[in-house]
Amino acid sequence: KTLMENQVGLFGFAETNFHWTPIATKICVNRARAALKRKMGRKVDLTVQTSACKGWCGSQYQPGGTCTGALGQWASRVASREDDPDKLGRWSCLRLQIKGTVISVITAYRVCKTKVNLETNTAYSQQWKELTANSSAKANPRERTLIDLKKFVKKEIEKKREVVVMMDANECAEKRSEEMNSLIQECVLVDC
């Protein structure tokens, strides 16, 4: 409702704290469509791509995750979608086809640094557990997010796509880390 009232066409939610299973996503989208139809008095297209960390066994509440969406006429422009290939809930992407140009709209979430133990279910802990499950290497989910996102964005650029990244980086913009500066500079992004 708020998105339509403010004439939002594209949106990105980081740290949604929702367990985005295919069924849960479908239910949420159908409920949102019905609510929008009641509010607007007409059918409204809604397309979303979500991401959540795999291996979650808890409730509907799951720390982290992202949701990238397109409403109305923007939804009809969605050519493809993709999420974090490692299934860690770090980003989701919609690709829009507009007059011969493809725009990749990416919503990313970079976890806060927290302590890890086997009982915690923070987004950091979930990602750390998944990253260390198949590797003996020391895992740093914050660092890995930027490394992997940089690869993903570079791949989009190599395919001649325009890129928009909306990100909850969990760091102060005035005191950006070296890793964040590297992502911005190497991918020729503009921090707005």
N, C-alpha and C positions, 0 to 999 in steps of 0.2 A: 504494500500500500504506500509506504513512505517513498519507495523507489519511484513508483509511477507518479505520485504527487509532485515529486521534484524533477520529473522528466528525465530520469536516469536511464540511459540505454545500455551501458556496460558497467559492471560492478565487480569488485574483488573483495572478498572477506578473508582475512588472515587470522589464524588462531580461532577457528570456529568452535573448537571444543565439542565437536559432534562426531559420532562414529559413522562415517560416510560409507555405508555398505551400498551395493547397488539397489537393494530394496528400500532402504531408508532414504536414499537420494530420490528415488522415484516417488515415494510417498510425499516427501517434502515438496518436490516440484509440482505434483498434482494438487496438493493443498494450496500452494502459492498461486497456481493458475486459477483455481476455483475462487480464491479470495480476490484476485485481481479482476476476474470476470464480474463478480458481484459489485466490486467497487467501481469499475470502469463501464459496466453495462455492455461489455463486448468481450470476445475472446482476445486474450493477450498471449503472444508467444513468449515462452521462457525456455532458455537453454542454459544448462549449467555443466561444468566439469568440476569434480571435487577430488580431494585427495585426503587420505588418512593413513596412518602408520599400520602396516599389516601386523597380524599376530595379536590383535587386541581381543580380549575375552571378557571385557567388562560390560558396563551398561551402555546406554546411548551417549553418555558423557565420555568423551575421549579427548584428553589434552592435545592441542595442536590442530593441524589440518587446515585446508584452504577450500575456498569455493570461488570460482570465476563464473560470471553469468552475463547473459545478454537478454534484453527485454525488447518486446515490440519488434519494430522493423530491423533492429540489430540482430535479433535471434535468427532471422531469415538469411542473414549474411554469414552465419557460422559455417565454415567449410570443413573444419576438422577440429578435433580436441585431443588433448593429451595430458597426462599427469606425470608426477615424479616416477621415473622408470624403476627406481628401487623400492617403490611403495612405502616410503617413509613419511608421507604427508607433507612434504616440504613445498610443493608447488602444484598448481593446476594451470592449464593453458587452453584458451579458445583461439582459433585462427579464423579471422574474418576476411572474406573476399570482397574487396571494394574496388571497382573499376580497374581490374587487372593487377591490383596490389593486394598482397596478403599481409595482414597485420596480426602478429602474435601478441595476444594480451595475456600476460602471466601474472598470477598472484602467488607470492612466495611468503613463507613463514620460516624465520630462522630462530631456533630455540634459544632460551636464556641458558646461561651456564649455571648448572646446579650440580649438587653432589648426587652420585649414583649409588644406590644399593638395590638389592633384589626386591625390596618391598615397594619402592616408589614407582609411581606410574606417571611421572611427569612426561611431557613430550620429549625432553632431553633424554630421560631414562629409556623410553621406548625406542628412540632412534639408536641410542648407544647399544642397547641389547641386540637389536637387529644387525648393526654394523659389526659387532664383535662375535656374533654367532657363527659366522663362517670365516673368521679371520683371526689370526693371532696378533695382528697389528693393533697398536693403540688407536682407539677411535675418538675423534673429536667431532660430534655432530654439528657444532656451530661452524667449524672450519670446512667440513665436508659439504655442508649446504652450499657455501659460496663456491667451492671448487666445482661441484657438480652443476650448479646453476650456471656458472660461467661457461662450462662445456655446452650446456643446453642452449643458452642464448647465442653462443658462437655458431652452433649448428643452424639455428634459425636464420642468422645473418648470412651464413654461407649459402643458404637456400633463397637468398634475396628477399627475405621477409622483413618488414618493419617490425620493431619490437617495442612493446610497452611493458615495463616491469613495475608492479605495485608490490611493495614489500614491507613487512614488519620485520625489521632487521634486529630489533632488540639492542640497539646501541644509539648513542647520541649522535645526531647528524653533525654537530660541530666538532666532535672528536671521533671521526670515523677511523676504523681500524685499517691497517695496511691491506688486509684481505678484501675489505669492502671497497677501498680505493682501487684496488687491482681489478675487481669486477667492473666497476664503473668505467675505468680508463680503457681496459682491454676490449670491452664490448662497446665502447664509444656511446655510453649511456649518458643522459643528462639528469642530474639530481634536481627534482623540482619540489 
